[in-house]
Each structure stands twice: as structure tokens, then as C-alpha cells.
Amino acid sequence: MQHTTATIITIGDELLIGQVVDTNSAWIAQHLNVIGVWIHKRIAVGDEFEDIWKALEDAEQSSDIVILTGGLGPTNDDITKNVLNEYFGGKLVLNEDALKNVEKIFQQYNRPLLEVNYNQAMIPDVCIAMLNKRGTAPGMIFEKNNKLFFSMPGVPHEMKFMTEEYVLPAIKEKFKLFAVEHRTIITINIGESFLAERLKEFEANLGTHIKLAYLPATRMVRLRLTENLLTNELSNIETKFLELKQLVQDVMIADEDISVPAAIGKLLLQKNKTVSTAESCTGGYIAQQFTSVSGSSKYFWGSVVSYDVSVKENILNIPKETIEKFNVVSEEVVTVMAKNVREKMKTDFAIATTGIAGPDGGTEEIPVGTIWIAVASENDVITKKLQLNYTRERNIEATTIAAFGMLTSVLNQ
């Protein structure tokens, strides 16, 4: 017995030229995966009749479910509905419910209903309408050869509403879906190849239903276990997950699929501790990462972005002699930065960074990519020197991840 499979087709010239980033297919794929649908293919095509038609033909041959987003707007370049009408041999008819929805939206904003908007309520007579409570274009459901086809607007909040309201329930009603279970661990400050070497024997003994995936990013790797059961066999993923956690315990920052700052936040909440930052080379990026998590005000109290030397001297009270003797990019300076911002902010911990993110500013003595990080607690300060060789953006990201790892180590002591 095979898994139910899906192809996701995103439509629009703006996707092909990079003017708009396709987040729709990633969101849809995640939600299909949760209910047990396997993604066969994700493709993007332009606003061309033949390209959309060919994508439909290919998807129909390979998948049980075809989901399209985009091309349902009121302008001439929105041709998805016309392609689907011909593909399924229908004719466009007025859908009264869709028209009422459009009229209600235009009345709400006290605007006249234009002909192009009226035409949005015209849909193929061989489909089921998905009423759009977030916009003017209705979605459409088609069925052919025991396969389901869904067409939705490309506007993300409209697409998400239709997916949750119509698409997922229709799929669960029609298909017998089998469990797909995922477990995720986030590791930091260890390379993918080193992890693979460490987990070689573990992988070899996973069996046929469980796979381990490595998802690397800057100075971090997500490890994802996926269990694929097509029968009533007992699940073994929890046992393997516990085993995996033991093998990577020293580099693990989270045992769930959340962001690194969210994981740090949970740990700070559990320990009932607070943190602040004094940032030079990271320019407030660490603070931004902390505050990207809802509720972070319970543990993150503030930051001093001391980019200029005068701020280090006047706000963080770093002695001028210390800077002149050791340079702003030094262990001595970053240590004082961390100590002083912790005292100023009255937090349990503080993170400080100073360095040269690049691509300019380096010297023979202190080349580009030289970074110092400090984490201060009430009784101690730990420091680390990094010598990075990435782009400016990745140097800042790598510094942030390293700082989070240092804070985690201190919290877990």
C-alpha cells in the first residue's frame, strides 16, 4: 500500500524572477505532511497557459492530490481559472454565493463593484466553490480519475484560510491516510559531517520505517527523525529519539522543532533567569533574535548597541586605557562589556560581542572575521574567540549562534 501523494504548483511570473518569494508551497507542504500526505513535487510556473496545462498533466500522472496557488486575481495576467475550465471541460457560470461575498467586501469599503471583480464570481460549472472569507477570489475543487485538484489564491492569508477550512478536511474525508511522525533535535557548534560520523552506527540500526535527515544551517544542524508506517505496526520512533538525544546531548540545544532563540527563551523561563546584551559587531542582531519570540519580555530586558567606541566608553563605562591598551576587538574589552551591561540592566546574565564582521575593517593583527564573545553571570565571565570566514551576514549569524550556545552551557551548569 502506498502513501497518498501531492504535487504543489505555484503560479506567477513574479515567483520565477524572484520578485516574490514562494512561502505558500512550504506552508502547504508542512500542513499536508502533518496529516500524512507525502509531497511528490513542488514546482513554480509562470503565467503562461501552456506551462500551467503541462504542469497539471504531469501532476495528474504522478500524484493523488494537486494543489495550485496563484493566478485567480481580477487582472488579465491571472489565467489559472481559464486553464482549469478548459482542462476539466467546463464552462464559466456565475456562482451566487461567491458574488455575494465579493459584493459584501466592496460594500464594507464603500467602493463600487467593478466588472473585473464581478467576473471573479464566475467559476467552472464542473467544480465546487471554496468561498473566500479573506478576499474576493473563490477557490475551486475539481475531481478527476479519483484524484482531487484544488485551486486557491496566491495571497498567503487567503490560501491559509482555504487550506484549513476546505482543503485538509476534503483530503482527510476522501483518502485513507497513514501516520507520518517527526521528531527533531537542534544541535549547534558541530558540523554536519562530524554528526554523521558520530551517528553512523545509529543510522545503520534505524530499520526500514525510520529515516534520519540532516538539515544544516550556519553553525547549527537540525536532526529530523521521520517514521513512515503503512501498516498497523507499532511505532518505534520514541525509543530511537531517546537514543538519538543521548548521542548528541553535549551539542543539543532543543529536542523539538523550534528556533534557537525560542529554545533559549524556554530555558531562561525554566530557570527563572534574565539576560541582556551589549553588542558591537552584531549590531543588535542578538537582541532582535531574542525579541522575535513572543513573551520574551519575561526574560530579555534590553540591549546596548555599542557600535562606536564613544558608546563603549560613555554608556558601558569601559576605561579608555583598556581600549587603547588591548584594542576594542579583544577579550579584555568584551569581558568588561558583558560585566557592565549585566550590572546596568540588573539581569542574571549578559552577552557581549565585539569584532570585525567584514568585509572591510580588518588589519594584519586583527583580520576580518575576528570575533570575541563573552557571557557574564554574577560570579564569572566566560569568553570565546571566533575566527570566521563567511560573508558579513553569516559572520553575524554565526556569532549569534555561538553566543546562544555559550549562554546555554552556563544555564545548564
Helices and strands as residue ranges (DSSP letters): E 5-11, H 13-16, H 24-34, E 38-45, H 49-62, E 65-69, H 80-87, E 92-94, H 96-108, H 115-119, E 122-124, E 128-130, E 139-144, E 147-152, H 156-162, I 163-167, H 168-174, E 180-188, H 192-198, H 200-204, E 210-217, E 220-228, H 237-247, G 249-251, E 252-254, H 260-271, E 275-279, H 285-291, G 296-298, E 300-305, H 309-314, H 320-326, H 331-345, E 349-355, E 370-376, E 381-387, H 392-411
